[in-house]
Amino acid sequence: MFQNLIPQGAPNSAAASNRGVLSAAANGLDGFIVQHGGDLDRVFGRSGIDPEQLLHPTLSLPLPNYCKVLEEAARQTGCDNFGLRYGQQFQPQALGLLGYIGLCSATLEDALVNFSQAFPFHQHSTLIELVDQGECYRFDYQVRHGAINERRQDAELTMGMALNLVRHVLGPDWAPRQVAFEHGRPQDWQEHRDAFHADVLFGQGCNSLLVPKADIIGKAMPGSDPILLMLIKDAIRQLGDTGGEPLLLERARQSILATLHLGEPVLDEIAHHLGLSEWALQRKLRDLGLSFTQLVDQIRQDSAIAHLKQGHMSVTQLASLLGYSETSAFSRAFKRWFGVSPKQWRGAVASI
């Protein structure tokens, strides 16, 4: 079974330098587009994706192109809820390595933890986090790429993938306590409620799935396989190991993004999360021409622009999300970066 996860025809160099999203995330996309009446050549052509790439699940697709192909498919097919429907039928095993790391875990709780930890190797420039909220785990997901403005279809697809991992064990009628999306409420929003069997909120700060711990703790995965799990974890690590310093930078970004909402990022805490000493992380960043402060600044700038473009979050909410204790501190930093306040920037973009 393991041999089938990495096709023999996939070039090793491409698999080992993922800088976007592994094409396993588009498994069956071509057939699903045709099924909904779309023109494949037009959808892929406008999105800048070579359909040949989809044949190898460990090849990398640029994340902006991947998000664009989903948005273009929704427009071409006239199916506004394309990502939602694609996600509903997207079973974990179709995700290749990322799916099997969940399926081979010992328990459903372990599956969600392993899935979240492995996700940065599957898809870059993305926040993915399993947050302990006492009675529940909150599964957070958000694309954090400054060049991607339209990402609704991707968000609904990914929430569907996570949902199906849980339903693989608990059955098709299992429902999360709540579902949240960062985009505004679509016209056919009732379909979302029916798909998740739960209350669905729109216009939130992050895409998330609220999973009661009582539903998943101690629930054995039917395909649990510790030997295969070890091999898959090793294969996933190999996808990034040869990336060297660029991979470290991406991992540092992910770690900072995951904790930014808690306040000012602390160098020694981020270094510890990466398995490095404070000095080692500083040296590696210096080799890349960056200081820790500059990296945090870059991440805040990219995230601020992405959220302001969406327009779903107030400046005060955004300041908190970016780790600022006061809105005024965020406004001063933003003016230092771009020469205008966040409100002025948003107003200027809205008038274009």
N, C-alpha and C positions, 0 to 999 in steps of 0.2 A: 504493500500500500504506500509506503513512504516514497518509493521510487517515482510514483506517479505524481507526487507533489511538485517535483522539479523536472520539467521536461528535458530530455536529453538534448534537444535542439536549441535550448536557450543559452545564449552566449554568457559565459561566466562573468566577463567584465561588466556587462550591463546589469546582471543580477547583483553584482557586488557594489554597485555605485548608485543605488536608488536615491534620487533627489526629488522625487515627486510622489507618486502613488503606484504601487505594484498593480499590473494590469489584471490581476485576479479580481480586483474590485469591479471590473467591467465584464465579468464572466456572464456570457449569455446575453450581453447587451444588444448585439446585432439582431438576434432573433426576436428580442422583446420589442425593439423598434419596429421591425417588419410586422410583427403581430398587431401592433397598434397603428399600422397604416403609414409609417414613416418611410422616407426615401433615404436609404443607408448612405449612398454616395454623397448626398447633399448634407446630411447631418455630420458625417465624419469629415467631409471636405471643409465645411465651415468651421469645424472645431479644430482642424489641424491635426487629426489623429489618423495614423496608418492602421487600418484594420488588421494587418499582419501582426502587429504588436499584441493584439488581444489573444493570439494563439499561445503565448508563452506567459504564464501567470507570474513569473519572477522578473519580467522586463518592466522597466519603469516608464510611466506616462507622466508628462509634466502636469502638475496639479491644476494649473489654470485651464489647460486643455481638457482635462478630465471633468472638471466642474462645468466647463462650457458645453461639452457634448451632452451632458444631462439636461442642461437648460435648453439647448438647441433641439434635443429630442422632444422635450415637452412642447415647444413651439411648433415643431414640424408635425407632430402627431395630433395636435389639438387636445392633448391629455394634460390638463393643468396639474394633475396629481401624479405625473409620470414617476417621479422619484419614490413617492409613497408606494405605488403599486409594484414597482421594480423591487423595492426593499421587502415587500410582503412575501414575494416568492423566492427571495435570495437566501438559500439555506447555508448554514455555516461551512459545510464542506466545500462549497463553491468558492470560498475565499482562499483556498489553498493553505499555505503555511499558517496564516493568521487564524483561519477557521479551525484547523486541526489542533492548534495549541490549546484552544478551548475544549474541543471534543475529547482530547486525550487527557485532560486534567482529572484529578481524583474526584473533586466535588464541583457543584455548580458555582459555589463561591470562589473556589480556586480558578475556575474557568474564566470568570469575569476579571479576576485579578490578573491572570496570565495574559488574557486578551488585551487589557489596558496597558500592561507593561510592554507588550510586544508591538503595540500599534505604531509607535514612532519609527520602527524599522519598516513598517508597511507603508506609512504615509507621513511625509514631512510637512513642516509649517502648519502643524495642527495641534490644538490642545486636546488631550484625551486623559481623563482622570476619573478614578473611582473614589468618591468622597464619602467618608464615614459620617453619617448624620444621626447616629444613635440607633433608632429603630429601623432605619433604611440606609441603603447605599444609594448615592446619587451618581449616575453615570453621565459625565459631562463630555460634550464633543463640540468643537468649534474650529473651523478653518481659520488660521491666522496668517494669511498671505496677503500682502498689501495690494497685489495685482488682481485679486479676485473679489469682485463686488456682488455678483450673482451666485449664490450658493444654496438656495433653498432646496433644490432637488437633491443635491448631495446630502444635506442635513437629514431630509426625510428618508433617504435611502439608508444612511448609516444608522439612524434610530431603528429602522426596520431590521437591519442586520443584528443589532444588539438584542432586540426583542426576540428574534428567532433563535438566538443562542439559548435564551432562557426557556422559550417554549419547546425547544428540542427535548428538554427534560420534563417540564411541567405541563406540557400539552398545549394545544392551540387555543384554549380558552383562558389561559393565564393572562392576567392584566397587571400592568404596573400601577402603582398608587397614583402616579401623575406623569404626564409628558409635557415638556416645554420646548418651544421652538423660538429662535431669535427673530425669524421673519414675521411679517404681519399675517393676519388671518386671511387665508385664501377664500375664494368664493364657495368652493365645495368643502368647507372645513368639517362638515358632518362625517365625511368619509374617513377623516383622520380619527375621529372619536370611535367610529365603528371598527377601524383597523386595530387600534390599541385597546379597545374595550375600557377606556379610561378617559378622565377629563384631560383635555389638551389645551394648554395655554399658548398664546402667540405673543410676539413682540417682547420676549423675555431677554435677559442678558446673555443667555447661553442655551444651546440645545441640550436637553437632559432627560433622563429616564429615572424615575424614583422607584427603586426595587426594595420591597420589604425584606429585611434579613430573615425573618421567620420563614419566608417562602424558599430560601435557597441554602441556608446553612445546613450542612449534613446531607444534602441531596446528592447522591452519587451520580456521576456522569456514566451513562450506559456504555460508552466506548473508552472508558479510562484505560490508559496504557502508559505506565511510567517510563518504560524503555523508549517507546516512540516519542513521548513527550520530551525526553532528554535530547533525542536526535533532532527534533523539530526546533527546540530552543537553540541548539548549536547551529542549525542551518540558518535560523533567523539572525543570529549574531554575525554569521559570516556575510550576510547581506550588507552589513555595515562596516565590519572590521577593516576591510581594505580601503575604506573611505578615509582613514587616518584623521587628520586634524579637522577637515570639513565635517566629519561625523561628530566629533567632539563638540564642535561649535553648535551643531543642530541639537545635540543632546542637552547642551547647556541652555540653549534657547527654550527647549521644551520644559526643562526643570524650572527656569525662571517664570515662564508663562503659567505653569501649574500652580505657583505659589504667589504670583504677583498680587492677587486680590487680598492676600493676608497682610500686606504692607511692604515696606521697603525691602527688596531682596538682600540677603546677607551672604557675603562671599563664602564664609566657611561652611554655611549650611548647604549652599549649592554645590560646593566642592565635595562635601561629604556624600551628598546624593549621587554624585558622579563617580564615587570611589577614589577621589583624589585628595591630596593635601591642598590647603589653601595656596601654598607657594607653587605647587605643580600646576594648578589651574591658572594662576596668574601668568606663569611662564608660557603655557601653551597658548593662552589668549594673546600674549605679547608677540609670540611668533606669528600670529595671524594679523598683527597690526592693530590689536584692540586691547583696551583695558576693560575690567569688569563693569565699571561705571558706564563706559561707552556702549557696551553690549546691552545693558539694561535700558539705556537711553534709546538705542535703536529699536528695541522691542516695543517700548512704550510709544514711540513715534508711529511705527507700523500699525500697531493695534489701535491707536487713537484715530488715525485716518480711516482705517477699515470700519470702525464703529460709527464715526461721524458720517461717512458716506451712506451707511444703512439708515441712519436717522431714527432708530428705534429706542435710543437710550439718551437720557438727559446728560448734560455735562457733569452734573453732580454724581450721577450713577457711574459714568465713565471714569471720573476721577477715582472713585472708590475701587473700581475694577482694576485700575492700573496701579493700585497700591499707594495712592496719595491720601494722607490723613485729612487734608483740607482741599476743597475745590479751588481755592485761590492759588494753592501751590501748583496744581495741575495747570491752571490758566497761565501762570507765569512761565512754567516750563514750555508750554505749547507756543507761547509768544516768542520765547527764545529760539525754538526750533524753526518756526514758520513766519514770524514777524507779525502775526495777527492772533487774536484770541480764538478759542474753539468756536464760540458763537459766530464771530465774524467769518471764520472759515466755512462753517456750515451754511451761513447765509449766502456767501459768494457762490458756493457750489450749487445751491438750490436755485439761484437766479440764472444759471447757465442754461 
